Amino acid sequence: MSVTNTYAVTGMTCAHCVQAVTGELTQLPGVHEVSVDLPTGTVTVTSDGPLPIDEVRTAVDEAGYELASADA
């Protein structure tokens, strides 16, 4: 069973930003898909199960951006 969560990420402005965030989040265990909507700053992550918010925040931080909010 897959779980989909949506996060708001601030600071993304270009395709490089999308690639950086996608690359970091894809490395989290159990993540299948990452979809970024650049105009809204929304990042949707599909994974095997719920992701610890601290791990998501760390991955976004590593990419150079800030996790503003999460639906999970």
CHARMM internal coordinates of N, CA and C (Angstrom, degrees):
IC EDIT
DIST 1 N 1 CA 1.4505
DIST 1 CA 1 C 1.5223
ANGL 1 N 1 CA 1 C 109.07
DIST 1 C 2 N 1.3022
ANGL 1 CA 1 C 2 N 117.09
DIHE 1 N 1 CA 1 C 2 N 126.27
DIST 2 N 2 CA 1.4631
ANGL 1 C 2 N 2 CA 121.81
DIHE 1 CA 1 C 2 N 2 CA 178.99
DIST 2 CA 2 C 1.5178
ANGL 2 N 2 CA 2 C 110.44
DIHE 1 C 2 N 2 CA 2 C -91.18
DIST 2 C 3 N 1.3195
ANGL 2 CA 2 C 3 N 114.66
DIHE 2 N 2 CA 2 C 3 N 150.69
DIST 3 N 3 CA 1.4572
ANGL 2 C 3 N 3 CA 122.64
DIHE 2 CA 2 C 3 N 3 CA 177.01
DIST 3 CA 3 C 1.5221
ANGL 3 N 3 CA 3 C 107.35
DIHE 2 C 3 N 3 CA 3 C -119.56
DIST 3 C 4 N 1.3328
ANGL 3 CA 3 C 4 N 116.33
DIHE 3 N 3 CA 3 C 4 N 135.33
DIST 4 N 4 CA 1.4596
ANGL 3 C 4 N 4 CA 120.97
DIHE 3 CA 3 C 4 N 4 CA 177.48
DIST 4 CA 4 C 1.5154
ANGL 4 N 4 CA 4 C 109.08
DIHE 3 C 4 N 4 CA 4 C -117.05
DIST 4 C 5 N 1.3352
ANGL 4 CA 4 C 5 N 115.52
DIHE 4 N 4 CA 4 C 5 N 128.13
DIST 5 N 5 CA 1.4539
ANGL 4 C 5 N 5 CA 122.01
DIHE 4 CA 4 C 5 N 5 CA 177.80
DIST 5 CA 5 C 1.5176
ANGL 5 N 5 CA 5 C 109.02
DIHE 4 C 5 N 5 CA 5 C -125.56
DIST 5 C 6 N 1.3200
ANGL 5 CA 5 C 6 N 115.65
DIHE 5 N 5 CA 5 C 6 N 148.96
DIST 6 N 6 CA 1.4566
ANGL 5 C 6 N 6 CA 121.67
DIHE 5 CA 5 C 6 N 6 CA 179.02
DIST 6 CA 6 C 1.5208
ANGL 6 N 6 CA 6 C 109.16
DIHE 5 C 6 N 6 CA 6 C -118.30
DIST 6 C 7 N 1.3199
ANGL 6 CA 6 C 7 N 114.45
DIHE 6 N 6 CA 6 C 7 N 135.90
DIST 7 N 7 CA 1.4600
ANGL 6 C 7 N 7 CA 121.53
DIHE 6 CA 6 C 7 N 7 CA -178.21
DIST 7 CA 7 C 1.5237
ANGL 7 N 7 CA 7 C 109.70
DIHE 6 C 7 N 7 CA 7 C -127.26
DIST 7 C 8 N 1.3197
ANGL 7 CA 7 C 8 N 116.47
DIHE 7 N 7 CA 7 C 8 N 149.74
DIST 8 N 8 CA 1.4624
ANGL 7 C 8 N 8 CA 121.86
DIHE 7 CA 7 C 8 N 8 CA 172.56
DIST 8 CA 8 C 1.5208
ANGL 8 N 8 CA 8 C 107.46
DIHE 7 C 8 N 8 CA 8 C -101.48
DIST 8 C 9 N 1.3295
ANGL 8 CA 8 C 9 N 115.52
DIHE 8 N 8 CA 8 C 9 N 126.02
DIST 9 N 9 CA 1.4602
ANGL 8 C 9 N 9 CA 121.64
DIHE 8 CA 8 C 9 N 9 CA -178.99
DIST 9 CA 9 C 1.5241
ANGL 9 N 9 CA 9 C 108.17
DIHE 8 C 9 N 9 CA 9 C -120.83
DIST 9 C 10 N 1.3247
ANGL 9 CA 9 C 10 N 116.45
DIHE 9 N 9 CA 9 C 10 N 128.99
DIST 10 N 10 CA 1.4593
ANGL 9 C 10 N 10 CA 120.21
DIHE 9 CA 9 C 10 N 10 CA -179.60
DIST 10 CA 10 C 1.5232
ANGL 10 N 10 CA 10 C 110.93
DIHE 9 C 10 N 10 CA 10 C -99.69
DIST 10 C 11 N 1.3308
ANGL 10 CA 10 C 11 N 115.31
DIHE 10 N 10 CA 10 C 11 N 149.83
DIST 11 N 11 CA 1.4577
ANGL 10 C 11 N 11 CA 121.85
DIHE 10 CA 10 C 11 N 11 CA 174.70
DIST 11 CA 11 C 1.5135
ANGL 11 N 11 CA 11 C 115.43
DIHE 10 C 11 N 11 CA 11 C 101.09
DIST 11 C 12 N 1.3284
ANGL 11 CA 11 C 12 N 118.57
DIHE 11 N 11 CA 11 C 12 N -8.20
DIST 12 N 12 CA 1.4614
ANGL 11 C 12 N 12 CA 120.03
DIHE 11 CA 11 C 12 N 12 CA -179.48
DIST 12 CA 12 C 1.5282
ANGL 12 N 12 CA 12 C 109.46
DIHE 11 C 12 N 12 CA 12 C -79.66
DIST 12 C 13 N 1.3498
ANGL 12 CA 12 C 13 N 115.88
DIHE 12 N 12 CA 12 C 13 N 130.84
DIST 13 N 13 CA 1.4639
ANGL 12 C 13 N 13 CA 119.60
DIHE 12 CA 12 C 13 N 13 CA -177.80
DIST 13 CA 13 C 1.5233
ANGL 13 N 13 CA 13 C 114.46
DIHE 12 C 13 N 13 CA 13 C -132.45
DIST 13 C 14 N 1.3353
ANGL 13 CA 13 C 14 N 117.80
DIHE 13 N 13 CA 13 C 14 N -9.06
DIST 14 N 14 CA 1.4674
ANGL 13 C 14 N 14 CA 118.46
DIHE 13 CA 13 C 14 N 14 CA -173.35
DIST 14 CA 14 C 1.5281
ANGL 14 N 14 CA 14 C 111.07
DIHE 13 C 14 N 14 CA 14 C -152.51
DIST 14 C 15 N 1.3207
ANGL 14 CA 14 C 15 N 115.49
DIHE 14 N 14 CA 14 C 15 N 178.51
DIST 15 N 15 CA 1.4676
ANGL 14 C 15 N 15 CA 121.16
DIHE 14 CA 14 C 15 N 15 CA -179.40
DIST 15 CA 15 C 1.5261
ANGL 15 N 15 CA 15 C 111.35
DIHE 14 C 15 N 15 CA 15 C -62.40
DIST 15 C 16 N 1.3225
ANGL 15 CA 15 C 16 N 118.03
DIHE 15 N 15 CA 15 C 16 N -34.99
DIST 16 N 16 CA 1.4658
ANGL 15 C 16 N 16 CA 120.79
DIHE 15 CA 15 C 16 N 16 CA 177.78
DIST 16 CA 16 C 1.5238
ANGL 16 N 16 CA 16 C 110.06
DIHE 15 C 16 N 16 CA 16 C -61.51
DIST 16 C 17 N 1.3324
ANGL 16 CA 16 C 17 N 116.80
DIHE 16 N 16 CA 16 C 17 N -40.18
DIST 17 N 17 CA 1.4673
ANGL 16 C 17 N 17 CA 121.60
DIHE 16 CA 16 C 17 N 17 CA 177.76
DIST 17 CA 17 C 1.5280
ANGL 17 N 17 CA 17 C 109.96
DIHE 16 C 17 N 17 CA 17 C -59.34
DIST 17 C 18 N 1.3202
ANGL 17 CA 17 C 18 N 115.51
DIHE 17 N 17 CA 17 C 18 N -46.26
DIST 18 N 18 CA 1.4683
ANGL 17 C 18 N 18 CA 121.22
DIHE 17 CA 17 C 18 N 18 CA 179.94
DIST 18 CA 18 C 1.5199
ANGL 18 N 18 CA 18 C 109.95
DIHE 17 C 18 N 18 CA 18 C -59.85
DIST 18 C 19 N 1.3312
ANGL 18 CA 18 C 19 N 117.21
DIHE 18 N 18 CA 18 C 19 N -44.96
DIST 19 N 19 CA 1.4599
ANGL 18 C 19 N 19 CA 121.08
DIHE 18 CA 18 C 19 N 19 CA -179.62
DIST 19 CA 19 C 1.5249
ANGL 19 N 19 CA 19 C 111.52
DIHE 18 C 19 N 19 CA 19 C -63.71
DIST 19 C 20 N 1.3284
ANGL 19 CA 19 C 20 N 116.93
DIHE 19 N 19 CA 19 C 20 N -40.64
DIST 20 N 20 CA 1.4676
ANGL 19 C 20 N 20 CA 120.73
DIHE 19 CA 19 C 20 N 20 CA -178.91
DIST 20 CA 20 C 1.5237
ANGL 20 N 20 CA 20 C 111.07
DIHE 19 C 20 N 20 CA 20 C -64.71
DIST 20 C 21 N 1.3253
ANGL 20 CA 20 C 21 N 116.65
DIHE 20 N 20 CA 20 C 21 N -47.83
DIST 21 N 21 CA 1.4617
ANGL 20 C 21 N 21 CA 120.77
DIHE 20 CA 20 C 21 N 21 CA -179.21
DIST 21 CA 21 C 1.5291
ANGL 21 N 21 CA 21 C 110.43
DIHE 20 C 21 N 21 CA 21 C -66.07
DIST 21 C 22 N 1.3157
ANGL 21 CA 21 C 22 N 116.84
DIHE 21 N 21 CA 21 C 22 N -44.64
DIST 22 N 22 CA 1.4652
ANGL 21 C 22 N 22 CA 121.31
DIHE 21 CA 21 C 22 N 22 CA 178.90
DIST 22 CA 22 C 1.5226
ANGL 22 N 22 CA 22 C 110.56
DIHE 21 C 22 N 22 CA 22 C -60.00
DIST 22 C 23 N 1.3134
ANGL 22 CA 22 C 23 N 116.87
DIHE 22 N 22 CA 22 C 23 N -45.04
DIST 23 N 23 CA 1.4613
ANGL 22 C 23 N 23 CA 121.10
DIHE 22 CA 22 C 23 N 23 CA -179.01
DIST 23 CA 23 C 1.5163
ANGL 23 N 23 CA 23 C 112.62
DIHE 22 C 23 N 23 CA 23 C -60.86
DIST 23 C 24 N 1.3257
ANGL 23 CA 23 C 24 N 117.22
DIHE 23 N 23 CA 23 C 24 N -44.76
DIST 24 N 24 CA 1.4705
ANGL 23 C 24 N 24 CA 120.52
DIHE 23 CA 23 C 24 N 24 CA -179.45
DIST 24 CA 24 C 1.5257
ANGL 24 N 24 CA 24 C 111.83
DIHE 23 C 24 N 24 CA 24 C -67.76
DIST 24 C 25 N 1.3346
ANGL 24 CA 24 C 25 N 116.92
DIHE 24 N 24 CA 24 C 25 N -44.77
DIST 25 N 25 CA 1.4721
ANGL 24 C 25 N 25 CA 119.96
DIHE 24 CA 24 C 25 N 25 CA -178.10
DIST 25 CA 25 C 1.5191
ANGL 25 N 25 CA 25 C 111.82
DIHE 24 C 25 N 25 CA 25 C -68.63
DIST 25 C 26 N 1.3225
ANGL 25 CA 25 C 26 N 117.36
DIHE 25 N 25 CA 25 C 26 N -33.69
DIST 26 N 26 CA 1.4658
ANGL 25 C 26 N 26 CA 121.25
DIHE 25 CA 25 C 26 N 26 CA 179.89
DIST 26 CA 26 C 1.5221
ANGL 26 N 26 CA 26 C 110.91
DIHE 25 C 26 N 26 CA 26 C -64.18
DIST 26 C 27 N 1.3189
ANGL 26 CA 26 C 27 N 117.86
DIHE 26 N 26 CA 26 C 27 N -25.43
DIST 27 N 27 CA 1.4657
ANGL 26 C 27 N 27 CA 121.31
DIHE 26 CA 26 C 27 N 27 CA -179.39
DIST 27 CA 27 C 1.5287
ANGL 27 N 27 CA 27 C 113.33
DIHE 26 C 27 N 27 CA 27 C -76.63
DIST 27 C 28 N 1.3323
ANGL 27 CA 27 C 28 N 117.43
DIHE 27 N 27 CA 27 C 28 N -13.33
DIST 28 N 28 CA 1.4654
ANGL 27 C 28 N 28 CA 119.12
DIHE 27 CA 27 C 28 N 28 CA 179.07
DIST 28 CA 28 C 1.5272
ANGL 28 N 28 CA 28 C 109.69
DIHE 27 C 28 N 28 CA 28 C -68.01
DIST 28 C 29 N 1.3269
ANGL 28 CA 28 C 29 N 117.42
DIHE 28 N 28 CA 28 C 29 N 140.63
DIST 29 N 29 CA 1.4651
ANGL 28 C 29 N 29 CA 120.81
DIHE 28 CA 28 C 29 N 29 CA -179.19
DIST 29 CA 29 C 1.5295
ANGL 29 N 29 CA 29 C 111.71
DIHE 28 C 29 N 29 CA 29 C -58.67
DIST 29 C 30 N 1.3357
ANGL 29 CA 29 C 30 N 115.31
DIHE 29 N 29 CA 29 C 30 N 132.12
DIST 30 N 30 CA 1.4563
ANGL 29 C 30 N 30 CA 120.78
DIHE 29 CA 29 C 30 N 30 CA 175.29
DIST 30 CA 30 C 1.5134
ANGL 30 N 30 CA 30 C 115.38
DIHE 29 C 30 N 30 CA 30 C 88.37
DIST 30 C 31 N 1.3413
ANGL 30 CA 30 C 31 N 118.07
DIHE 30 N 30 CA 30 C 31 N -5.12
DIST 31 N 31 CA 1.4644
ANGL 30 C 31 N 31 CA 120.16
DIHE 30 CA 30 C 31 N 31 CA -179.00
DIST 31 CA 31 C 1.5323
ANGL 31 N 31 CA 31 C 109.74
DIHE 30 C 31 N 31 CA 31 C -78.17
DIST 31 C 32 N 1.3492
ANGL 31 CA 31 C 32 N 115.08
DIHE 31 N 31 CA 31 C 32 N 129.12
DIST 32 N 32 CA 1.4669
ANGL 31 C 32 N 32 CA 121.28
DIHE 31 CA 31 C 32 N 32 CA -179.94
DIST 32 CA 32 C 1.5194
ANGL 32 N 32 CA 32 C 111.81
DIHE 31 C 32 N 32 CA 32 C -101.55
DIST 32 C 33 N 1.3240
ANGL 32 CA 32 C 33 N 115.41
DIHE 32 N 32 CA 32 C 33 N -38.10
DIST 33 N 33 CA 1.4627
ANGL 32 C 33 N 33 CA 119.52
DIHE 32 CA 32 C 33 N 33 CA -172.37
DIST 33 CA 33 C 1.5233
ANGL 33 N 33 CA 33 C 109.82
DIHE 32 C 33 N 33 CA 33 C -149.69
DIST 33 C 34 N 1.3352
ANGL 33 CA 33 C 34 N 114.93
DIHE 33 N 33 CA 33 C 34 N 142.22
DIST 34 N 34 CA 1.4524
ANGL 33 C 34 N 34 CA 121.92
DIHE 33 CA 33 C 34 N 34 CA 174.61
DIST 34 CA 34 C 1.5225
ANGL 34 N 34 CA 34 C 106.75
DIHE 33 C 34 N 34 CA 34 C -130.13
DIST 34 C 35 N 1.3203
ANGL 34 CA 34 C 35 N 115.87
DIHE 34 N 34 CA 34 C 35 N 128.02
DIST 35 N 35 CA 1.4604
ANGL 34 C 35 N 35 CA 121.51
DIHE 34 CA 34 C 35 N 35 CA 179.19
DIST 35 CA 35 C 1.5272
ANGL 35 N 35 CA 35 C 108.73
DIHE 34 C 35 N 35 CA 35 C -126.10
DIST 35 C 36 N 1.3351
ANGL 35 CA 35 C 36 N 116.49
DIHE 35 N 35 CA 35 C 36 N 126.41
DIST 36 N 36 CA 1.4581
ANGL 35 C 36 N 36 CA 121.43
DIHE 35 CA 35 C 36 N 36 CA -178.05
DIST 36 CA 36 C 1.5242
ANGL 36 N 36 CA 36 C 109.69
DIHE 35 C 36 N 36 CA 36 C -113.17
DIST 36 C 37 N 1.3254
ANGL 36 CA 36 C 37 N 115.97
DIHE 36 N 36 CA 36 C 37 N 129.14
DIST 37 N 37 CA 1.4637
ANGL 36 C 37 N 37 CA 122.13
DIHE 36 CA 36 C 37 N 37 CA 172.62
DIST 37 CA 37 C 1.5308
ANGL 37 N 37 CA 37 C 105.68
DIHE 36 C 37 N 37 CA 37 C -103.56
DIST 37 C 38 N 1.3251
ANGL 37 CA 37 C 38 N 116.08
DIHE 37 N 37 CA 37 C 38 N 96.29
DIST 38 N 38 CA 1.4647
ANGL 37 C 38 N 38 CA 121.68
DIHE 37 CA 37 C 38 N 38 CA -173.36
DIST 38 CA 38 C 1.5284
ANGL 38 N 38 CA 38 C 113.61
DIHE 37 C 38 N 38 CA 38 C -58.07
DIST 38 C 39 N 1.3462
ANGL 38 CA 38 C 39 N 119.83
DIHE 38 N 38 CA 38 C 39 N -45.28
DIST 39 N 39 CA 1.4706
ANGL 38 C 39 N 39 CA 119.03
DIHE 38 CA 38 C 39 N 39 CA -178.17
DIST 39 CA 39 C 1.5294
ANGL 39 N 39 CA 39 C 114.44
DIHE 38 C 39 N 39 CA 39 C -59.56
DIST 39 C 40 N 1.3378
ANGL 39 CA 39 C 40 N 116.81
DIHE 39 N 39 CA 39 C 40 N -32.44
DIST 40 N 40 CA 1.4650
ANGL 39 C 40 N 40 CA 119.58
DIHE 39 CA 39 C 40 N 40 CA -178.40
DIST 40 CA 40 C 1.5262
ANGL 40 N 40 CA 40 C 113.17
DIHE 39 C 40 N 40 CA 40 C -99.81
DIST 40 C 41 N 1.3322
ANGL 40 CA 40 C 41 N 116.90
DIHE 40 N 40 CA 40 C 41 N -13.09
DIST 41 N 41 CA 1.4621
ANGL 40 C 41 N 41 CA 120.39
DIHE 40 CA 40 C 41 N 41 CA -176.60
DIST 41 CA 41 C 1.5156
ANGL 41 N 41 CA 41 C 112.77
DIHE 40 C 41 N 41 CA 41 C 73.84
DIST 41 C 42 N 1.3270
ANGL 41 CA 41 C 42 N 116.48
DIHE 41 N 41 CA 41 C 42 N 18.72
DIST 42 N 42 CA 1.4606
ANGL 41 C 42 N 42 CA 121.57
DIHE 41 CA 41 C 42 N 42 CA -178.47
DIST 42 CA 42 C 1.5294
ANGL 42 N 42 CA 42 C 110.17
DIHE 41 C 42 N 42 CA 42 C -90.85
DIST 42 C 43 N 1.3244
ANGL 42 CA 42 C 43 N 115.52
DIHE 42 N 42 CA 42 C 43 N 132.24
DIST 43 N 43 CA 1.4577
ANGL 42 C 43 N 43 CA 121.44
DIHE 42 CA 42 C 43 N 43 CA 177.69
DIST 43 CA 43 C 1.5217
ANGL 43 N 43 CA 43 C 107.87
DIHE 42 C 43 N 43 CA 43 C -121.12
DIST 43 C 44 N 1.3335
ANGL 43 CA 43 C 44 N 116.78
DIHE 43 N 43 CA 43 C 44 N 123.03
DIST 44 N 44 CA 1.4523
ANGL 43 C 44 N 44 CA 122.47
DIHE 43 CA 43 C 44 N 44 CA 179.40
DIST 44 CA 44 C 1.5215
ANGL 44 N 44 CA 44 C 108.32
DIHE 43 C 44 N 44 CA 44 C -107.88
DIST 44 C 45 N 1.3330
ANGL 44 CA 44 C 45 N 115.97
DIHE 44 N 44 CA 44 C 45 N 127.32
DIST 45 N 45 CA 1.4576
ANGL 44 C 45 N 45 CA 121.71
DIHE 44 CA 44 C 45 N 45 CA -176.92
DIST 45 CA 45 C 1.5293
ANGL 45 N 45 CA 45 C 109.08
DIHE 44 C 45 N 45 CA 45 C -121.38
DIST 45 C 46 N 1.3244
ANGL 45 CA 45 C 46 N 115.96
DIHE 45 N 45 CA 45 C 46 N 127.75
DIST 46 N 46 CA 1.4598
ANGL 45 C 46 N 46 CA 121.61
DIHE 45 CA 45 C 46 N 46 CA 175.65
DIST 46 CA 46 C 1.5239
ANGL 46 N 46 CA 46 C 107.35
DIHE 45 C 46 N 46 CA 46 C -108.43
DIST 46 C 47 N 1.3441
ANGL 46 CA 46 C 47 N 115.38
DIHE 46 N 46 CA 46 C 47 N 128.72
DIST 47 N 47 CA 1.4674
ANGL 46 C 47 N 47 CA 120.20
DIHE 46 CA 46 C 47 N 47 CA -175.76
DIST 47 CA 47 C 1.5253
ANGL 47 N 47 CA 47 C 110.31
DIHE 46 C 47 N 47 CA 47 C -143.14
DIST 47 C 48 N 1.3428
ANGL 47 CA 47 C 48 N 114.77
DIHE 47 N 47 CA 47 C 48 N 172.84
DIST 48 N 48 CA 1.4664
ANGL 47 C 48 N 48 CA 121.09
DIHE 47 CA 47 C 48 N 48 CA 179.77
DIST 48 CA 48 C 1.5177
ANGL 48 N 48 CA 48 C 112.21
DIHE 47 C 48 N 48 CA 48 C -63.69
DIST 48 C 49 N 1.3168
ANGL 48 CA 48 C 49 N 116.54
DIHE 48 N 48 CA 48 C 49 N -32.00
DIST 49 N 49 CA 1.4574
ANGL 48 C 49 N 49 CA 121.80
DIHE 48 CA 48 C 49 N 49 CA -177.53
DIST 49 CA 49 C 1.5092
ANGL 49 N 49 CA 49 C 109.39
DIHE 48 C 49 N 49 CA 49 C -160.05
DIST 49 C 50 N 1.3033
ANGL 49 CA 49 C 50 N 117.14
DIHE 49 N 49 CA 49 C 50 N -176.75
DIST 50 N 50 CA 1.4700
ANGL 49 C 50 N 50 CA 120.25
DIHE 49 CA 49 C 50 N 50 CA 179.89
DIST 50 CA 50 C 1.5294
ANGL 50 N 50 CA 50 C 110.73
DIHE 49 C 50 N 50 CA 50 C -59.74
DIST 50 C 51 N 1.3161
ANGL 50 CA 50 C 51 N 115.65
DIHE 50 N 50 CA 50 C 51 N 139.00
DIST 51 N 51 CA 1.4628
ANGL 50 C 51 N 51 CA 121.37
DIHE 50 CA 50 C 51 N 51 CA 177.50
DIST 51 CA 51 C 1.5267
ANGL 51 N 51 CA 51 C 109.38
DIHE 50 C 51 N 51 CA 51 C -97.91
DIST 51 C 52 N 1.3167
ANGL 51 CA 51 C 52 N 116.86
DIHE 51 N 51 CA 51 C 52 N 136.32
DIST 52 N 52 CA 1.4659
ANGL 51 C 52 N 52 CA 118.78
DIHE 51 CA 51 C 52 N 52 CA 175.62
DIST 52 CA 52 C 1.5334
ANGL 52 N 52 CA 52 C 109.92
DIHE 51 C 52 N 52 CA 52 C -61.89
DIST 52 C 53 N 1.3144
ANGL 52 CA 52 C 53 N 116.82
DIHE 52 N 52 CA 52 C 53 N 128.19
DIST 53 N 53 CA 1.4627
ANGL 52 C 53 N 53 CA 121.09
DIHE 52 CA 52 C 53 N 53 CA -175.92
DIST 53 CA 53 C 1.5255
ANGL 53 N 53 CA 53 C 111.33
DIHE 52 C 53 N 53 CA 53 C -59.08
DIST 53 C 54 N 1.3221
ANGL 53 CA 53 C 54 N 117.86
DIHE 53 N 53 CA 53 C 54 N -32.58
DIST 54 N 54 CA 1.4626
ANGL 53 C 54 N 54 CA 120.21
DIHE 53 CA 53 C 54 N 54 CA 178.24
DIST 54 CA 54 C 1.5237
ANGL 54 N 54 CA 54 C 111.54
DIHE 53 C 54 N 54 CA 54 C -63.89
DIST 54 C 55 N 1.3277
ANGL 54 CA 54 C 55 N 117.11
DIHE 54 N 54 CA 54 C 55 N -36.39
DIST 55 N 55 CA 1.4643
ANGL 54 C 55 N 55 CA 120.57
DIHE 54 CA 54 C 55 N 55 CA 178.65
DIST 55 CA 55 C 1.5274
ANGL 55 N 55 CA 55 C 110.71
DIHE 54 C 55 N 55 CA 55 C -69.70
DIST 55 C 56 N 1.3214
ANGL 55 CA 55 C 56 N 116.41
DIHE 55 N 55 CA 55 C 56 N -39.82
DIST 56 N 56 CA 1.4680
ANGL 55 C 56 N 56 CA 120.49
DIHE 55 CA 55 C 56 N 56 CA 177.87
DIST 56 CA 56 C 1.5237
ANGL 56 N 56 CA 56 C 109.10
DIHE 55 C 56 N 56 CA 56 C -64.28
DIST 56 C 57 N 1.3287
ANGL 56 CA 56 C 57 N 116.91
DIHE 56 N 56 CA 56 C 57 N -46.65
DIST 57 N 57 CA 1.4749
ANGL 56 C 57 N 57 CA 121.31
DIHE 56 CA 56 C 57 N 57 CA 179.73
DIST 57 CA 57 C 1.5299
ANGL 57 N 57 CA 57 C 111.13
DIHE 56 C 57 N 57 CA 57 C -58.88
DIST 57 C 58 N 1.3300
ANGL 57 CA 57 C 58 N 116.51
DIHE 57 N 57 CA 57 C 58 N -43.68
DIST 58 N 58 CA 1.4637
ANGL 57 C 58 N 58 CA 121.00
DIHE 57 CA 57 C 58 N 58 CA 179.63
DIST 58 CA 58 C 1.5245
ANGL 58 N 58 CA 58 C 110.83
DIHE 57 C 58 N 58 CA 58 C -63.05
DIST 58 C 59 N 1.3274
ANGL 58 CA 58 C 59 N 117.69
DIHE 58 N 58 CA 58 C 59 N -43.31
DIST 59 N 59 CA 1.4654
ANGL 58 C 59 N 59 CA 121.21
DIHE 58 CA 58 C 59 N 59 CA 179.75
DIST 59 CA 59 C 1.5259
ANGL 59 N 59 CA 59 C 110.67
DIHE 58 C 59 N 59 CA 59 C -62.31
DIST 59 C 60 N 1.3249
ANGL 59 CA 59 C 60 N 117.08
DIHE 59 N 59 CA 59 C 60 N -43.49
DIST 60 N 60 CA 1.4687
ANGL 59 C 60 N 60 CA 121.11
DIHE 59 CA 59 C 60 N 60 CA 179.47
DIST 60 CA 60 C 1.5293
ANGL 60 N 60 CA 60 C 109.57
DIHE 59 C 60 N 60 CA 60 C -65.59
DIST 60 C 61 N 1.3366
ANGL 60 CA 60 C 61 N 116.44
DIHE 60 N 60 CA 60 C 61 N -41.01
DIST 61 N 61 CA 1.4692
ANGL 60 C 61 N 61 CA 120.72
DIHE 60 CA 60 C 61 N 61 CA 177.08
DIST 61 CA 61 C 1.5301
ANGL 61 N 61 CA 61 C 110.87
DIHE 60 C 61 N 61 CA 61 C -61.01
DIST 61 C 62 N 1.3360
ANGL 61 CA 61 C 62 N 116.70
DIHE 61 N 61 CA 61 C 62 N -43.07
DIST 62 N 62 CA 1.4630
ANGL 61 C 62 N 62 CA 121.34
DIHE 61 CA 61 C 62 N 62 CA 179.47
DIST 62 CA 62 C 1.5318
ANGL 62 N 62 CA 62 C 111.39
DIHE 61 C 62 N 62 CA 62 C -60.34
DIST 62 C 63 N 1.3273
ANGL 62 CA 62 C 63 N 115.69
DIHE 62 N 62 CA 62 C 63 N -32.15
DIST 63 N 63 CA 1.4650
ANGL 62 C 63 N 63 CA 120.33
DIHE 62 CA 62 C 63 N 63 CA 178.50
DIST 63 CA 63 C 1.5337
ANGL 63 N 63 CA 63 C 111.43
DIHE 62 C 63 N 63 CA 63 C -76.73
DIST 63 C 64 N 1.3343
ANGL 63 CA 63 C 64 N 116.07
DIHE 63 N 63 CA 63 C 64 N -13.61
DIST 64 N 64 CA 1.4617
ANGL 63 C 64 N 64 CA 120.22
DIHE 63 CA 63 C 64 N 64 CA 177.37
DIST 64 CA 64 C 1.5194
ANGL 64 N 64 CA 64 C 114.42
DIHE 63 C 64 N 64 CA 64 C 100.13
DIST 64 C 65 N 1.3404
ANGL 64 CA 64 C 65 N 116.57
DIHE 64 N 64 CA 64 C 65 N 18.87
DIST 65 N 65 CA 1.4655
ANGL 64 C 65 N 65 CA 120.35
DIHE 64 CA 64 C 65 N 65 CA -177.10
DIST 65 CA 65 C 1.5164
ANGL 65 N 65 CA 65 C 109.78
DIHE 64 C 65 N 65 CA 65 C -128.97
DIST 65 C 66 N 1.3260
ANGL 65 CA 65 C 66 N 116.35
DIHE 65 N 65 CA 65 C 66 N -179.56
DIST 66 N 66 CA 1.4570
ANGL 65 C 66 N 66 CA 120.37
DIHE 65 CA 65 C 66 N 66 CA -175.91
DIST 66 CA 66 C 1.5162
ANGL 66 N 66 CA 66 C 111.06
DIHE 65 C 66 N 66 CA 66 C -123.28
DIST 66 C 67 N 1.3158
ANGL 66 CA 66 C 67 N 115.57
DIHE 66 N 66 CA 66 C 67 N 132.40
DIST 67 N 67 CA 1.4577
ANGL 66 C 67 N 67 CA 121.47
DIHE 66 CA 66 C 67 N 67 CA 174.81
DIST 67 CA 67 C 1.5232
ANGL 67 N 67 CA 67 C 107.22
DIHE 66 C 67 N 67 CA 67 C -78.30
DIST 67 C 68 N 1.3372
ANGL 67 CA 67 C 68 N 116.52
DIHE 67 N 67 CA 67 C 68 N 116.61
DIST 68 N 68 CA 1.4684
ANGL 67 C 68 N 68 CA 120.90
DIHE 67 CA 67 C 68 N 68 CA -176.87
DIST 68 CA 68 C 1.5211
ANGL 68 N 68 CA 68 C 111.11
DIHE 67 C 68 N 68 CA 68 C -90.25
DIST 68 C 69 N 1.3259
ANGL 68 CA 68 C 69 N 117.40
DIHE 68 N 68 CA 68 C 69 N -40.38
DIST 69 N 69 CA 1.4572
ANGL 68 C 69 N 69 CA 120.50
DIHE 68 CA 68 C 69 N 69 CA -179.24
DIST 69 CA 69 C 1.5200
ANGL 69 N 69 CA 69 C 110.01
DIHE 68 C 69 N 69 CA 69 C -162.58
DIST 69 C 70 N 1.3382
ANGL 69 CA 69 C 70 N 114.25
DIHE 69 N 69 CA 69 C 70 N 166.18
DIST 70 N 70 CA 1.4608
ANGL 69 C 70 N 70 CA 120.25
DIHE 69 CA 69 C 70 N 70 CA 179.89
DIST 70 CA 70 C 1.5150
ANGL 70 N 70 CA 70 C 108.42
DIHE 69 C 70 N 70 CA 70 C -143.72
DIST 70 C 71 N 1.3329
ANGL 70 CA 70 C 71 N 115.46
DIHE 70 N 70 CA 70 C 71 N 150.37
DIST 71 N 71 CA 1.4683
ANGL 70 C 71 N 71 CA 119.69
DIHE 70 CA 70 C 71 N 71 CA 177.64
DIST 71 CA 71 C 1.5150
ANGL 71 N 71 CA 71 C 111.23
DIHE 70 C 71 N 71 CA 71 C -86.99
DIST 71 C 72 N 1.3398
ANGL 71 CA 71 C 72 N 116.35
DIHE 71 N 71 CA 71 C 72 N -3.52
DIST 72 N 72 CA 1.4747
ANGL 71 C 72 N 72 CA 119.68
DIHE 71 CA 71 C 72 N 72 CA -176.25
DIST 72 CA 72 C 1.5081
ANGL 72 N 72 CA 72 C 111.32
DIHE 71 C 72 N 72 CA 72 C -110.49
END
COOR INIT
IC SEED 1 N 1 CA 1 C
IC BUILD
